[in-house]
Amino acid sequence: MPTGHALAASAASAELPQGVADVIVGMPQLNSLGLSENWLLKEAGDRHWQHLAASLGCRPGALRDAQDRRVYAAFTQVHLREARLQGVQEDQRLRWQLRGTRVGRSQHYSRQWLLGPDGALAQLEMLSVFVARERAGDNHSVVRVPLVPVPSASNAGDSEEAAAYAQSTRAVRAGAWHERFLVGKHAPLLARDTVRPCPANDFNGAGLLYCASFQALTDRAHWAWGLADDRAAVRERQIVFHGNVNVGEEIELRLLARRQAGCGHWSWTQVCRRSDGQPVADIATHRR
């Protein structure tokens, strides 16, 4: 198995592929409200991953670093915008478009669109970073790792967009959402729920709590807290990731803020590890 350096060298002349594909809607893509946001995040995550690996000229399973450790792409931010998922029906043909670029030596950015007969149904931005485990089987030991950058024909506009998106991730970690939601750092919790994620459903093949599971677990908590019903549709969702959890570990979902927005509302949910109290994700959700 080649190292990450060898992988990069073998792909030195590769261009970043840009994807366009059709999707036929069936029951796996649907829920009771329309198109499933959970399916959408999983599909977008896989397309991002495949695009990233293709840009390095290898299969996703072949990514390894200079120390011969298996390398994965962990998302640092996923942002769903302008979602109109409730009108999608079975047998519809949708078109998927993807544009992506690398950011430095360890990050990859993609912007994706799902298009229906009457225009865009959703827009997704995704930013990932290459990671490896310092200790086998311990998701607390996941660290960022660099791979040798590969020359590519990246569009300057895409690169600027990706850099701005990376900055927005850093801003959330620096506390920008306290100002956005008009709450102090020591504001009382509005609600909380404790969950032990299931290895058969919530963790992915890398043994990490799956990016789409954060959305699913948050929606279950919102349902329990009365923030969601069988009519309110998600229009926007922004998830900023800070870390991960181990199989068998409990997480706590904390509702930090809620504010009205026209005929809908925004909410801020933080996901924390129960073992050490460390946040692993911040999630802003707009329902209308």
Backbone hydrogen bonds, N-H to C=O, Kabsch-Sander energy under -0.5 kcal/mol:
donor,donor_aa,acceptor,acceptor_aa,energy
7,L,3,T,-2.5
8,A,4,G,-2.5
9,A,5,H,-2.2
10,S,6,A,-2.2
11,A,7,L,-0.9
11,A,8,A,-0.7
12,A,9,A,-1.3
14,A,11,A,-2.1
19,G,98,L,-0.6
21,A,96,W,-2.4
23,V,94,L,-3.1
25,V,23,V,-0.6
25,V,92,Q,-2.8
29,Q,26,G,-1.1
30,L,26,G,-0.5
30,L,27,M,-1.2
31,N,34,G,-3.0
34,G,31,N,-0.9
35,L,85,L,-3.0
36,S,29,Q,-3.1
40,L,36,S,-2.2
41,L,37,E,-2.5
42,K,38,N,-2.0
43,E,39,W,-2.9
44,A,40,L,-2.6
45,G,41,L,-2.5
46,D,42,K,-2.2
47,R,43,E,-2.3
48,H,44,A,-2.5
49,W,45,G,-2.2
50,Q,46,D,-2.8
51,H,47,R,-2.4
52,L,48,H,-2.5
53,A,49,W,-2.4
54,A,50,Q,-2.4
55,S,51,H,-1.9
56,L,52,L,-0.8
56,L,53,A,-0.9
57,G,54,A,-1.1
58,C,53,A,-2.0
62,A,59,R,-1.7
63,L,60,P,-1.3
65,D,69,R,-1.9
68,D,65,D,-2.1
71,V,63,L,-2.5
72,Y,131,V,-2.5
74,A,72,Y,-0.7
74,A,129,V,-2.7
76,T,127,L,-3.0
77,Q,127,L,-1.6
78,V,239,I,-2.3
79,H,125,E,-2.8
80,L,237,R,-3.3
81,R,123,Q,-3.0
83,A,235,R,-2.4
84,R,121,L,-3.2
88,V,85,L,-1.2
91,D,25,V,-3.1
92,Q,89,Q,-1.5
94,L,23,V,-3.4
94,L,92,Q,-0.6
95,R,115,L,-2.6
96,W,21,A,-4.1
97,Q,113,W,-2.6
98,L,19,G,-2.5
99,R,111,R,-2.4
101,T,109,Y,-2.5
103,V,107,Q,-2.7
106,S,103,V,-0.7
107,Q,103,V,-1.4
108,H,128,S,-2.1
109,Y,101,T,-3.1
110,S,126,M,-2.4
111,R,99,R,-3.0
112,Q,124,L,-3.2
113,W,97,Q,-2.4
114,L,122,A,-2.3
115,L,95,R,-3.4
115,L,113,W,-0.5
116,G,119,G,-3.3
119,G,116,G,-1.6
121,L,114,L,-3.6
122,A,114,L,-1.3
123,Q,81,R,-2.0
124,L,112,Q,-3.0
125,E,79,H,-2.2
126,M,110,S,-2.6
127,L,77,Q,-2.5
128,S,108,H,-2.7
129,V,74,A,-2.6
130,F,106,S,-2.5
131,V,72,Y,-2.7
132,A,143,V,-2.1
134,E,141,S,-1.6
138,D,135,R,-2.1
139,N,137,G,-0.7
141,S,138,D,-1.3
142,V,139,N,-0.8
143,V,132,A,-2.9
145,V,130,F,-2.4
147,L,105,R,-2.3
154,S,152,S,-1.0
159,S,155,N,-2.2
160,E,156,A,-2.2
161,E,157,G,-2.2
162,A,158,D,-2.6
163,A,159,S,-2.2
164,A,160,E,-2.2
165,Y,161,E,-2.0
166,A,162,A,-2.2
167,Q,163,A,-1.8
168,S,164,A,-1.6
169,T,165,Y,-1.3
170,R,166,A,-1.7
171,A,167,Q,-2.0
172,V,168,S,-1.5
173,R,169,T,-1.7
174,A,170,R,-1.4
175,G,172,V,-1.6
176,A,171,A,-2.3
178,H,175,G,-1.4
179,E,175,G,-0.7
180,R,176,A,-2.0
181,F,177,W,-2.4
182,L,179,E,-0.6
183,V,178,H,-2.3
187,A,184,G,-1.5
190,L,255,L,-2.8
191,A,255,L,-0.8
193,D,253,L,-1.8
195,V,251,I,-2.6
201,N,198,C,-1.1
202,D,198,C,-3.3
203,F,198,C,-0.7
204,N,208,L,-2.8
207,G,204,N,-2.1
210,Y,202,D,-2.3
213,S,210,Y,-0.8
214,F,210,Y,-1.0
214,F,211,C,-0.7
215,Q,211,C,-0.8
216,A,212,A,-1.9
217,L,213,S,-3.1
218,T,214,F,-1.9
219,D,215,Q,-2.4
220,R,216,A,-2.0
221,A,217,L,-1.8
222,H,218,T,-2.8
223,W,219,D,-2.4
224,A,220,R,-2.0
225,W,221,A,-2.2
226,G,222,H,-0.7
226,G,223,W,-0.8
227,L,222,H,-2.7
228,A,222,H,-1.0
235,R,286,H,-3.0
236,E,286,H,-1.4
237,R,80,L,-2.2
238,Q,284,A,-2.6
239,I,78,V,-3.1
240,V,238,Q,-0.5
240,V,282,D,-2.8
241,F,76,T,-1.9
241,F,239,I,-0.5
242,H,280,V,-2.8
243,G,280,V,-1.4
248,G,197,P,-0.6
249,E,246,N,-2.1
251,I,195,V,-3.3
252,E,272,C,-2.7
253,L,193,D,-3.2
254,R,252,E,-0.6
254,R,270,Q,-3.0
255,L,191,A,-2.6
256,L,254,R,-0.9
256,L,268,W,-2.6
257,A,268,W,-1.2
259,R,266,W,-2.2
261,A,264,G,-2.6
264,G,261,A,-1.9
265,H,287,R,-2.3
266,W,259,R,-2.9
267,S,285,T,-1.9
268,W,257,A,-2.5
269,T,267,S,-0.5
269,T,283,I,-2.9
270,Q,254,R,-2.8
271,V,281,A,-2.8
272,C,252,E,-2.5
272,C,270,Q,-0.5
273,R,278,Q,-2.7
274,R,250,E,-2.4
277,G,273,R,-1.7
280,V,271,V,-3.5
281,A,271,V,-1.5
282,D,240,V,-2.4
283,I,269,T,-3.0
284,A,238,Q,-2.8
285,T,267,S,-2.4
286,H,236,E,-2.9
287,R,265,H,-2.5
287,R,285,T,-0.6
288,R,233,A,-2.5
